[in-house]
Amino acid sequence: MTEHDAELTAEEQSEQKLIRLAKRDRLLAEGEAYPVSVPVTTTIAATRERFANLETDSVTGETVGLAGRVVHLRNTGKLCFASLQAGDGQRIQAMVSLGEVGEESLQRWKDLVDLGDHLFVSGEVISSRRGELSIMAKEWQIAAKAILPLPNLHSELSDEARVRSRYLDLIVRERARFVVRARAKVNASLRDTFEKHEYLEVETPMLQTMHGGASARPFVTHSNAFDTELFLRIAPELFLKRAVVGGLDRVFEINRNFRNEGADSTHSPEFAMLEAYQAYGDYNQMADLTQEMIQNAAIAVSGSTTVQWADGTAFDLGGRWDRISMYESLSAASGIPITPQTSLDDLRALADKEGVEVHLANHGKYVEELWEHFVKESLVRPTFVMDFPIETSPLVRAHRSTAGVVEKWDLYIRGFELATGYSELVDPVVQRERFVEQALLATQGDLEAMRLDEEFLRALEHGMPPSGGMGMGIDRLLMAITGLGIRETILFPLVK
């Protein structure tokens, strides 16, 4: 099916727009094309629920006033039909007959009502001869005149049209409406889980004088009021840790982050992020909490931990998820023992043999790139990958028993990274050393390296308790629950 099949050509749209503009002019001359309100007494959903068991070809004696968008229209001689759709996709039939409204009103209907109009009808609730729940209109009124036509409701919008005109996608496609509601349920579930564990929701700055909290390239802007360079945040981590220093022992934030990087099926320059920190916790406790949050979110959307993806696949998020070592899983998959002590030359030789390119290379970057090459795509079921190289994790505590690694995990589902968790680095002296190492990487051309943040170090010097932290992409969580790509999970994604 082509895009042309689903959407009108520009010439067809232009012709229809002129016709509809003339109808708008007539409505304005006669009264109003966009009234401030219409006298609705109920909703389509409530009417369908109340009269769900109405017998075929029967009447109720009940009069209601309701409104919806016209998504189907059929005009005959003395009886006209329209299907009205509510925002949630539920529909009801409106019937306009000569006997009920008179000749003048019936003709106005035929002259003025188009697909896409918002329409108010008032009349008796009945069941048609075909058993369709209907409103036999005694009065009707256009609540908002649509100047442009809807796309063909029997054809799919192109992928590009879906993201560029999400409002049309929401009108015509049930799955689009489902994803929006699923996202709201997921956010509510996350907050419920945090409340159960006595976390406090806080807000941190989106405009920052120093970008940090992740290895990512920031968006840069300028403040006229302060005459200074500012950054859109790449992560809320360094401010949330300040909150923990200040005595807010369990905090979380659901926020918008911005990273000036590529866009693909799992990355968006603007995305929703969850981060949480717990004093006197560690990365094991944060893994437990993350599993609980995701499973609760799946239940909120699907009624169980088994979710139904868009392609019909049933995917099980239940049970206790595996926890595997990065180094051990890489050694098993490559057939070569690899440890934190493996030399850079040996890692480079393996990367060259496998055709794996590593930029600005150190031991840790080679290990992570090789792990992605050998292991990443095999992780379909939820799996925590534990204990990362120290070189690539500047904000993470060194492992309590294994030299050369840090207490960090990444959670992988369906082959993509969904969340990350740390035992947080709280020693300000070691943290300063790590920041200096990052600054050296920046001088070598690493655009994602962190800057030395004196204000954050000053906060740490006042004492931060041992803590665990985690971060998770909300958009990616929706991907795991729905099976969709990232642009489908974001209501209004950024497009060129």
Secondary structure as UniProt FT lines:
FT   HELIX           3..6
FT   HELIX           10..30
FT   HELIX           44..50
FT   TURN            51..53
FT   TURN            56..57
FT   STRAND          58..75
FT   STRAND          79..85
FT   TURN            87..88
FT   STRAND          91..97
FT   HELIX           98..101
FT   HELIX           103..112
FT   TURN            115..116
FT   STRAND          118..127
FT   TURN            129..130
FT   STRAND          133..144
FT   TURN            153..154
FT   HELIX           159..164
FT   HELIX           166..172
FT   HELIX           174..196
FT   TURN            197..198
FT   STRAND          200..201
FT   STRAND          207..208
FT   STRAND          220..223
FT   TURN            224..227
FT   STRAND          228..232
FT   HELIX           237..245
FT   TURN            246..247
FT   STRAND          250..258
FT   TURN            265..266
FT   STRAND          270..279
FT   HELIX           283..302
FT   STRAND          306..308
FT   TURN            310..311
FT   STRAND          314..316
FT   STRAND          322..325
FT   HELIX           326..334
FT   TURN            340..341
FT   HELIX           344..354
FT   HELIX           363..374
FT   HELIX           376..378
FT   STRAND          383..389
FT   HELIX           390..392
FT   TURN            394..395
FT   TURN            403..404
FT   STRAND          405..413
FT   TURN            414..415
FT   STRAND          416..424
FT   HELIX           428..443
FT   TURN            444..445
FT   TURN            447..448
FT   HELIX           454..461
FT   STRAND          467..473
FT   HELIX           474..482
FT   HELIX           486..489
//
